Amino acid sequence: MKLARRLQAIKPSPTLALNSRAKALAAQGVDVVVLAAGEPDFDTPDYVKQAAVDAIKAGFTKYTATPGIPELREAICRKLERDNGLRFTPEQVLVTAGGKQAIYNFCQAVLDEGDEVLIFSPYWVSYPDMVRLAGATPVIVATREEDGFAPDPDAIRRALTPRTRAIIINSPGNPTGAVYSRAALEGIAAAVRDHDCLIISDDIYEKLVYTGERLGLSDVAPDLVPRIVVVNGMSKAYSMTGWRMGYAAGPRPVIAAMQLVQDQSTSNASSIGQKAALAALQGPPDTIATMAAEYHARRDFFVGGLNALDGVRCRMPEGAFYALADVRGLYGRPYKGKAISGSIQLSEILLDDFRVAAVPGDPFGAEGYIRMSFATSREVLAKGLTRLGEMVQALR
């Protein structure tokens, strides 16, 4: 069967594939430590669930306008002004089926064949493929761990061309957990200020910061706000992954174009989910603070345990809930007659023989690393560390 050429350059999401495989093993009764998915283990807050129940009982189960119900878009505007110092009107907001759809809509609405999008590596695996699906080209700008995974402004300048249509910023980042400092953001702003490109600010992890203050590009470069499209959602901060509720806010022509894409794809996000999202934004802030404090404690415990393993080294992430462990110290060691030579091989050994699901760094543009989520209980993390230790011992 002939399929579209655009799919030839697209690979299945390794995080989704590995998580599905781990869940399938667990369904068979296999004791698997799942550290693969970027999904909070906390339940959705009760007041959010109740808002959805109330919406169902009230019969709020019909289509809404594509960009979302007015009260939710207004609440998003209030949130952006309160938390980010950004002033948008509801007409500049589009409610989407998760933050992923917001970025996909942007790519489809803005990019043409031959356009380029700058992406910093390590990167979230979906960024390059969403760019490719729009017919454009992802241009990868490598960052270094010793620089806190912040991009070099000169490297950005070298990557910019007349074809550069957009640049993606993700802080706190997936998979690194890096939070860009003021100096790093100022460097990015200086590099792109004189170039006519749009800027996606993927803020999905903004509430999960453990060290210092989280700043956005708009905080250090307000002159660039007319070119910034903010993407966010409810999945990480409110433990609402399955609800698929996200949003984008930005220049009115861009948001209108993104809405046009959504008009002809999914139309509105779930009406029930929109009521739940509204409740989340209007709810008590201590819900987020409680989860963030627990993630902070888990981070310290888990990263400390990783750094105690021979051949493993892990930078302390400032935000999000991922540990990106450098496992190059294990390369070259023998296992079942073969020397360890890559992160994919190592992740397969971990899952097949030690029942730990961890994502290889290669699909993130981070060969030599594996990504593990600490958005799970400390008991599970402790079991994972034990099994990782057993694997390290087996490689000697």
Disulfide bonds with the S-S distance in Angstrom:
none
